[in-house]
Amino acid sequence: MSKQNFFKGTFILTCTGLASRIIGFFYRIFLSHSIGAQGLGLYQLMVPLQNLVLALTTSGIQTALNRLIASQTALRHHREAKNIFCTGILTAFSLSVGTAWILYTNSGFFSGQILKQPLTEPLLRIISFSFPLSAVHSCINSYYFARKKTGIPSGLQLLEQLVRTGSSFLICHILISQNRPLTASIAAGGALISELFAASAGLLMIAVEFSREQYSFFHATRFTARLRDIFHTSFPLTLNRVLLTLLGSIEVVLIPQRLQLYGMSPSDSLGVYGIFTGMALPLILFPSTITNSASVMLMPSVAEMQALGFRRRIRHITGKACTGCMTLGLICAAGFFLFGPFLGKFLFHSPTAGVYIRTMSFICPFLYMNTALVSILHGLGKNIRSLIHNAAGILVRISFVLFAVPVMGIRGYLYGILISEILLSGLHIAALYRFE
């Protein structure tokens, strides 16, 4: 892949990502003002379970498609790349329909026994309908990312964010006009509608392209052989995502409970968690749009270079990626540390959010760099190594939740995040340093 195409793709993704993040940022402010910190906490409490379903059904297949299609494209096997895509999207969609039905019919059990919060039951029912749509959307994105056509995924991302924001505003106004309470269902409904629009638009784009190239979904052959190849690549990735999501779910459920041991009431603990996840953390992640965009381009590029035997070029790109991400992280860390309290008050009218922003500023260099390093590891096929590293990092965070949060409050969790990100950086760099 040429430098020009790499930077062009990264630039497109960054511009779209920044626009999407800006829209999403004001969307978060809207949610914080309409449903409050407790409503945000309820919605965020449901997110790990949503991520678990996507990890089981889609995430591993999505990454596998990206790598396999990129390799076949590099070898100019374009029809085989399409065959792999058709096999992958059909598999992900089928798995998503099954898990969506399980979650919908057992939403009471999951909300009461797993999340320990019965108020999330209607949210789980709403969001279950989005899983098959997310599977379709994600697989289409992987197909275009692998072929370096970043314009279509970028457009779908922007469309999704615009529809999410607009539909949530509409739902909010409808509820107000009917004198009904504003709940977290506003966010869940907006997410469902946005996925419907993004998946529909993506299917339209892929249908037009396949028709222009005179290829049909029914032309795919050797389904079983390709399914085996996809699962061979996706299984460790899926195991990685599932394990991390399970551990992350344990982490999320434990945080409000451990905050109560610190001396907070149930509603206060949920509100603090909502401020952290719904206000402070999105702001910290905002500059990562640039590193995320580069990482999306890195994985298929590294897979292509590995398929063509360009090992020295892989080392060069790894060094450049680390330097660039670390530099961006240091600049952002200084900005968030200096202006964190002001941003918390100005954007969210919450001094508490400002304190969290300043505390979390130190993770920026490591967090942004880890995004690129993980992408490179996946591009090289080192999925098991990535799994071990990520599991170690999240176990560190859970340890801080268990032992530091009851003593120090939410600050104990923030320190755990910092230490886990430093550990991940060291492990990733060591694994890539030994790459031959």
Secondary structure, DSSP 8 states (H G I E B T S, - for coil): --HHHHHHHHHHHHHHHHHHHHHHHHHHHHHHHHTHHHHHHHHHHHHHHHHHHHIIIIIHHHHHHHHHHHHHHHTT-HHHHHHHHHHHHHHHHHHHHHHHHHHHHTHHHIIIIISS-GGGHHHHHHHHTHHHHHHHHHHHHHHHHHTT--HHHHHHHHHHHHHHHHHHHHHHHHHHHTT----THHHHHHHHHHHHHHHHHHHHHHHHHHHHTT--GGG---HHHHHHHHHHHHHHHHHHHHHHHHHHHHHHHHHHHHHHHHT--HHHHHHHHHHIIIIIHHHHHTTHHHHHHHHHHHHHHHHHHHHHT-HHHHHHHHHHHHHHHHHHHHHHHHHHHHHHHHHHHHHHS-HHHHHHHHHHGGGHHHHHHHHHHHHHHHHTT-HHHHHHHHHHHHHHHHHHHHHTHHHHTHHHHHHHHHHHHHHHHHHHHHHHHT--
